[in-house]
């Protein structure tokens, strides 16, 4: 069967972008990896300068690898050989943010060293006969020396990621596993003896350890399939999980199928639950409000699980949409889309409200037929890529996130160290949750939602999260949210109930938006480009204040943020604050 028209158009544009990139890069030197930029991370915590150079080089690899695989022109194969040689000369394949500067190891296997090994050997596996033998042998030598030998000769775990429950386990282990399979193909094809540093049974040893690591990865996903790291990390981890799963299935002639793991189907269905109208996506944790999807990965998942719904192709990731220019996900956007595109079906248009309750993750997404609505979360404050955000909610109308979740910030040294919760997007101040006595929520697994309940009959979500705050400052916080449509308007009723303690002195409500609010009395007006929101507050004690903040987004660009705050009138032991929210077109 043929691909859908959307898929054909996507592939045409993707290929045109690839050819254009090839024409541009062919006459430009590869970016130089400067050691002073590598060590800049140790000095200042800056990651973006060195990573810009590093990923610029990986762009050459992906562009000329794909052009060579699917077109095979001599000029592209020649460029690819030069790129392979250049990457083999790099001192580090790992990024500076992932190495131990106190005991520097040039053979550190991090996400990108593992990805590099997978990319190089997969390209050799596909195109080895068309590349210079000297280049191919160099690739085999470097990957063996830098990745395969250090991994297979290490005790378990090689590093923390081998037994961790996050995307690292899938990406690192999946990459190492694929590289090992491709390396075995090299030895079989050339009928050459293995590298003497590889122990007997090395290939099976790697596969066994990779399968164990991938079990840890699946265990890190919630039982309902949610990836609490964020939607982008779902695509990242599952790209390498599925890549290895398919390679192992083929290598074992179908006797081992990792896609039949019970949780896999639930994970595959997670993506479709996270999109609202206008392409806005749930940006909890280190996510993005405009996350794109991988057509290749999604087509493969739909091939495995027909219940998978493909997002609109206007949200499909372009080649330049991946700032890391990863070989695997870009190559699969062509290979898997061509191979499994016939698994696509028309998804239709929603006619009723949809209510997506992820009970284990404690996420709720409520959407009207137009894709307007809200998302809210409970959970705990020690999740992967954690933000202190229990009880937080966002609101989307006409494709605009009027009450926002900032998602991932700029990744710096502080972002993944003790300074993490001094950064606005990670601390509870950067989320729509109250302050108690001026204090924010605390980090740690013990700081968690007490309850997360969905009442089906009246379509009301209730979150109890007083336990997310410093001990004793308040007995209980309960937030209930109900949404409904009225003509073209979206309405939300948000009621916050507080059971105060002897230590409770002040309760301050805090809403977060990236559109400049206007306050008139007890009414807050927020205007986007296509939509507007009016919030009527009941229970305020004094004026509503607007605080201006700045957010360094994932690309290192500064964005304005506005915190809308007011003190709640304390009314004895039990205190209530109501927010009546109305969204409508401008």
MARVEX-984178 format. One record per residue (C-alpha): x, y, z. Coordinates in steps of 0.5 Angstrom, whole numbers, plus 500, padded with zeros to 3 digits. Example, Ala and Ser with C-alpha at 12.3 -4.5 7.8 and 13.67 -1.06 7.14 Angstrom:
! residues 2
525491516/527498514/
END
This chain:
! residues 586
500500500/502507499/504512504/499517506/499524502/501528508/507523509/509523502/509531503/513530509/518526506/519530500/520536504/525532509/529530503/529537500/532540506/537534506/540536499/540543501/544542507/549537503/550543498/551548503/556544507/560541502/563547501/564549508/569546513/567542519/566546525/573545529/572542536/576547541/579544547/578551551/571551549/571544552/574546558/569552559/564548562/568546568/570554568/563557567/558552567/556554559/555548555/552551549/558554546/562547545/556543544/554548538/561546535/560538536/553538534/555542528/560536526/554531527/550535522/555533517/555526519/547525518/547529512/552525508/550519511/543519509/545522502/549516501/545511503/538513500/542516493/549514493/552519489/560519489/561526491/557524498/560518499/567522498/564527503/562522508/569518508/572525510/567526516/568519518/575520519/574527522/570524527/575518529/580524530/576527536/579527543/572526546/566523544/563525550/560532552/564536557/557536562/558528562/565527564/569527570/574533570/577530576/579524573/578525566/577519561/577520554/573514553/567516557/561513554/555518555/549519551/553522545/559517545/554512545/550515539/557516536/559509536/552507534/552512528/559510525/558503525/551503523/553507517/559502516/554496516/550499511/555503506/561499508/562496501/562503498/567507503/575506503/577500507/582504511/576509513/572503515/577499519/579506522/571506524/571499527/578500531/575507534/568504536/571498539/577502543/572507545/566504547/565496546/571494550/570499555/563497556/564489555/570489560/567493565/563490571/556492572/554497572/559500567/556507569/550509573/546509567/546502566/542501572/538507572/531509570/531514565/532516558/540515559/539507560/535507553/540511549/546509552/545502552/541501546/546505542/552500545/547494543/546496536/554498535/555491538/551487533/554491527/561490529/559482529/557483522/563486520/567480523/562475520/563479513/570480513/572473516/577476521/579474528/575479533/579484537/584480542/581485547/574482546/573476551/569470549/562471548/563478548/557480543/552476547/555479554/553486551/546484549/544481555/547487559/543492554/537488555/537488563/539496562/533497557/528493563/531499568/529504562/522501562/521500569/522508569/516509565/510509569/505504569/500508565/506509560/507516562/514519561/515524567/521527564/517530559/514529552/521530548/525525552/519520551/521520543/529520545/529514549/524510545/528512539/534508541/529503545/526501538/532502534/535496538/529492539/528492531/536490530/535485536/529482533/532481526/539479529/535473533/531472527/524474531/526470537/527476541/522481541/522487546/516490543/512485546/514487553/507489557/508496558/511498551/504499548/502504554/508508553/507508545/500511547/503517551/505521546/498522543/495524550/500530550/498534544/492540545/490544539/494548535/500544536/501546543/504540548/504539555/511541557/511539564/518537567/523538562/518538556/517543551/510547549/511546542/514539542/515536535/514528533/518523530/514521524/519515523/518513530/511514530/510510524/514504527/510504534/503505530/506498526/507495532/501498536/495500531/492504537/497509536/494516533/499520529/499527531/498532525/504532520/504540521/508538528/512533525/520534526/524537521/531536519/533542523/528541528/533537532/539541534/543535535/542532528/542525531/543520525/538515528/532519529/533522522/535516518/529512521/524518519/526516512/527508513/521507517/516512514/517508507/517502511/511502515/507508512/502504510/500503517/497510517/490511518/485517518/485519525/479523525/476529529/474529536/467530537/467530545/471532550/477527552/479526559/486523559/488521566/495518567/493515574/500513576/504519574/498523576/497527570/491529567/489532560/482535559/481537552/474540548/473538541/477544539/483542543/482547548/483545555/487544561/493540564/494539571/499534575/501531582/506526583/512528587/518533587/524527586/522525579/526525573/528532570/524534576/521541577/517542584/510543581/505539585/498541584/500546578/496547572/496550565/491552560/491552553/486556548/486557541/493554541/496559546/498557553/495563557/497560563/504557562/508551564/515554562/518547561/526546560/530551561/538552559/542546561/548549565/552546570/547549575/541546572/544539574/547541581/545544587/543550584/537547580/532550584/535557584/532557577/525559575/523554571/525548576/522552582/515552584/515560584/515558576/509554577/502556578/502553585/501557592/506560597/506559604/509564609/513566603/516559602/516555596/515547595/521543597/525538593/525530595/521524594/517525600/514532598/508529594/501529593/497526598/491525593/490525586/483524584/478524578/471525579/468522573/461524574/462531575/468531571/472534577/480533578/482534586/489534588/491535595/498537596/500540602/505535603/509539598/511544603/516545609/513541615/508544619/507550615/500548613/496542614/492541607/492544601/486542596/485544589/479542585/479544577/473543573/472545566/466546561/464549554/459555553/458557546/465559544/468560551/472555555/471556563/475553568/473553576/479553580/478552588/483552592/482550600/487551605/487548612/491552616/496550622/499554627/505556623/501559617/501566617/500568609/498564603/500567597/496565590/501565584/499564577/504564571/504567564/508569559/503574556/503581560/497581565/492587566/489587573/483591574/480590582/479583582/479581575/486579571/486580564/491576559/491577552/495572547/495573540/489569538/485568545/484572551/483570558/479573564/480571571/476573577/478572584/474571590/478571597/483576595/486580601/489586598/491588591/493583586/500584584/504583577/512581578/516581572/521575571/526572566/526565563/533562560/529557555/532551553/536555547/539560552/534565550/531570555/523570555/519574559/515571565/509574569/507572576/500574578/500574586/495576591/495574598/489570600/484572606/485568612/478565615/480561621/482554620/479553613/480558608/478558600/480562594/476561588/478563581/473563575/477563569/474564562/477564555/475566549/477569542/480576541/
END
